[in-house]
Amino acid sequence: MPDTANNPNRKSWISVPTDSDFPIQNIPFGVFLTRDDVITIGTRIGDIAIDLGALHQLGYFNEIPLTDDIFLQDTLNDFISDGKKTWRLVRNRIAEIFDVKNETLKNNEEHRKIVLFTLDEIEMQLPVQIGDYTDFYSSKEHATNVGTMFRDPDNALLPNWLHIPVGYHGRSSSIVPSGIPIHRPKGQTMPADASEPVFGPSKLVDFELEMAFITTDANLLGEPIPIEEAEDYIFGMVLFNDWSARDIQKWEYVPLGPFLAKNFASSVSPWIVTLDALEPFRTDGPKQDPKPLPYLNYKGKKSFDINLEVDLSPENGAPTTITKSNFKYMYWNMSQQLAHHTINGCKVNSGDMMGSGTISGSTPDSYGSMLELTWKGEKPIKMSDGTERKFINDGDTVTMRGYCKNDKVRIGFGEVSNKLLPPFNPKKVKK
Ligand code: MN
């Protein structure tokens, strides 16, 4: 099945601003609420959102075997279940419909009015119903930094780390789309030099710069996914902020790993960029030494060159870019993660989400969390308004962006941007 949607020379009749994340070569998938309060599956070119449910009803996908209501849904799960061949047919067809040389929809004003929306007419939703969420811990630099700070600089990486894509099961119930504010969590911590734990708002709220991949139904219970097939079951990727409370984490994480320090919120960018769209940006990951066990050995380029950055903005203040990293720094790639996740027969479903783990580079300006950037708060970050941050303050907004660029095409993920609110205060019941 040729992937004609990636043709770098194609232009759209929808105008695309310079440096847009969404040229016609991207064609991501998302779910949005329209100006008429209808929920639909859609895509985006430039700053125009496209209602795929309406396009399908108008007959624009007649040559593709799709059920009538496949895009008239509030999640992408069923479409993702249709599999890679269908994703490709649909993306290729969308590229054709919006190609500058195709005048069918371009010249049909009535249809255009039904199908096209400006961004201020829509509200993006979570793109999938996430059944299960797993978070890996796959950046060697991040694991080394955290191990150095939390445990022992001489044994920063635990003995299993270079052999296993380490991960834990998180909560899907608290994953929210960009734009939804997050409350500072309360919890139990053990202050330095104290002998008893205390309860209260976390003092060390942090972001984690991650990406996540979304799977399709991949296997039967008991059936491992071979590493060479793993990418066939990955629909696409989003930016992922795995909000973390470092003081709660430090006290609770032994021996079973993160729990309440992580499950109060994670936020995702709303457009899923398909693995197909990312194809031109394949690259090699870091060399793996020691060589992993055979079920984790892979051939070819399994990493992707995705530039990542994080802005921190005070309430009503200007943003400061506080880090720049890249998805290609990940030691363990997505194929290894999915092969490992299922090697014991664990079943993976459509709409499952797998976080990469914090993506830190090797230099201090490329670290993927405040914990590392400020080295536990010892080296505060200077903001452009003159204030300093050790961790995230109430009222601050964390914005993550990601894009790929070669000499012909730039595609990106848009952003995931969420504000940190003070702790949740239950309403007092009046008597
Ligand atoms: Mn994480």
Boltz pocket constraint, residues with backbone or C-beta under 6 A from the ligand:
constraints:
  - pocket:
      binder: B
      contacts: [[A, 135], [A, 136], [A, 208], [A, 210], [A, 242], [A, 355], [A, 357], [A, 358]]
      max_distance: 6.0
